[in-house]
Amino acid sequence: MKQVALLITFLTFTIISLSAQTIKLEGKQVIGSNKNSPVLSCVPVKITKSMKITSTDGNCDGFWIQKGSITIHKFKNLEDAVGTILTSGTYYVYPKLKKDSKKADVNITLKMPIQ
């Protein structure tokens, strides 16, 4: 009986820790030295289960999300992305430069939705 209780406790903590998993996705855009070539950078994030965008921040005029090399979402405002679900795959995020700006950044927080 104690073994069953321990197993249930272990499974409960495992489920809670999985549902609380948080992943950050960060992207940048900088105007290169020749002033006409923007340089995009992002460390891709691979997720294996659907995750929800729970918060965004950054210094940009909107941003876009790519799944692999395909743009799947474009947002004009940071707040518009909150609540968006991303399915399993590899993702990149890139900010749009503000007018007369030479660099921009965007940070997205992903969490597994509680079922």
C-alpha positions as CSV (number, residue, x, y, z in Angstrom):
1,M,0.0,0.0,0.0
2,K,2.9,2.4,0.8
3,Q,4.4,1.7,-2.6
4,V,1.2,2.7,-4.4
5,A,1.0,5.9,-2.4
6,L,4.7,6.7,-3.2
7,L,4.1,5.9,-6.9
8,I,1.0,8.2,-6.9
9,T,3.0,11.0,-5.2
10,F,5.9,10.6,-7.6
11,L,3.6,10.7,-10.6
12,T,1.8,13.8,-9.3
13,F,5.0,15.7,-8.8
14,T,6.2,14.7,-12.3
15,I,3.0,15.9,-13.9
16,I,3.1,19.2,-12.0
17,S,6.8,19.8,-13.0
18,L,6.0,19.0,-16.6
19,S,3.1,21.4,-16.7
20,A,5.2,24.2,-15.2
21,Q,8.0,23.8,-17.8
22,T,9.0,27.2,-19.2
23,I,11.0,27.9,-22.3
24,K,12.4,31.2,-23.5
25,L,12.7,32.1,-27.2
26,E,14.8,35.2,-28.0
27,G,15.6,37.0,-31.3
28,K,17.5,40.0,-32.4
29,Q,17.8,42.2,-35.5
30,V,20.7,44.6,-36.1
31,I,21.5,46.8,-39.0
32,G,24.8,45.7,-40.4
33,S,27.9,47.9,-41.0
34,N,26.9,48.7,-44.6
35,K,23.5,50.1,-43.3
36,N,21.4,48.2,-45.7
37,S,21.7,44.7,-44.6
38,P,19.8,43.6,-41.5
39,V,21.4,40.8,-39.5
40,L,18.9,38.4,-37.8
41,S,19.9,36.2,-34.9
42,C,18.0,33.6,-32.9
43,V,18.9,30.5,-31.1
44,P,16.2,28.0,-32.3
45,V,14.0,26.3,-29.7
46,K,12.7,22.8,-30.4
47,I,9.6,21.8,-28.5
48,T,8.1,18.3,-28.5
49,K,4.6,19.2,-27.2
50,S,2.3,22.1,-27.7
51,M,3.2,25.2,-25.7
52,K,1.4,28.5,-25.2
53,I,3.0,32.0,-25.4
54,T,2.4,33.4,-21.9
55,S,4.4,36.6,-22.1
56,T,6.4,38.8,-24.5
57,D,8.8,41.7,-24.1
58,G,11.3,43.6,-26.2
59,N,12.3,46.7,-28.0
60,C,10.7,46.2,-31.4
61,D,7.8,47.2,-33.7
62,G,6.2,43.8,-33.8
63,F,7.8,40.4,-34.6
64,W,7.4,37.2,-36.5
65,I,7.7,33.5,-35.7
66,Q,9.1,30.9,-38.0
67,K,8.7,27.2,-37.8
68,G,11.7,26.0,-39.5
69,S,12.1,28.3,-42.5
70,I,8.4,29.1,-42.8
71,T,6.9,32.2,-41.2
72,I,3.8,31.0,-39.4
73,H,2.8,34.1,-37.3
74,K,3.3,37.9,-37.6
75,F,2.4,40.2,-34.8
76,K,2.2,44.0,-34.9
77,N,2.2,44.3,-31.1
78,L,4.0,42.3,-28.4
79,E,0.7,41.6,-26.5
80,D,-1.1,40.2,-29.5
81,A,1.0,37.0,-29.3
82,V,0.0,36.1,-25.7
83,G,-2.2,33.0,-25.8
84,T,-0.9,31.7,-29.1
85,I,-0.3,27.9,-29.2
86,L,2.8,26.6,-30.9
87,T,2.8,22.9,-31.8
88,S,5.8,20.6,-31.7
89,G,8.6,21.7,-34.0
90,T,11.7,24.0,-34.1
91,Y,11.0,27.7,-33.8
92,Y,12.7,31.0,-34.4
93,V,11.6,34.5,-33.5
94,Y,12.7,37.8,-35.1
95,P,11.8,41.4,-34.2
96,K,10.8,44.1,-36.6
97,L,12.9,47.3,-36.3
98,K,11.3,50.5,-35.1
99,K,11.5,53.4,-37.4
100,D,15.1,54.9,-37.4
101,S,16.3,52.2,-35.1
102,K,19.4,50.1,-35.7
103,K,18.6,47.2,-33.4
104,A,15.7,45.4,-31.9
105,D,15.0,42.4,-29.7
106,V,12.1,40.2,-28.7
107,N,11.7,37.7,-25.9
108,I,8.9,35.1,-25.7
109,T,8.0,32.9,-22.8
110,L,6.4,29.5,-23.6
111,K,4.7,27.3,-21.1
112,M,3.0,24.0,-21.4
113,P,-0.8,24.5,-21.2
114,I,-2.4,22.8,-18.2
115,Q,-4.8,20.2,-19.5
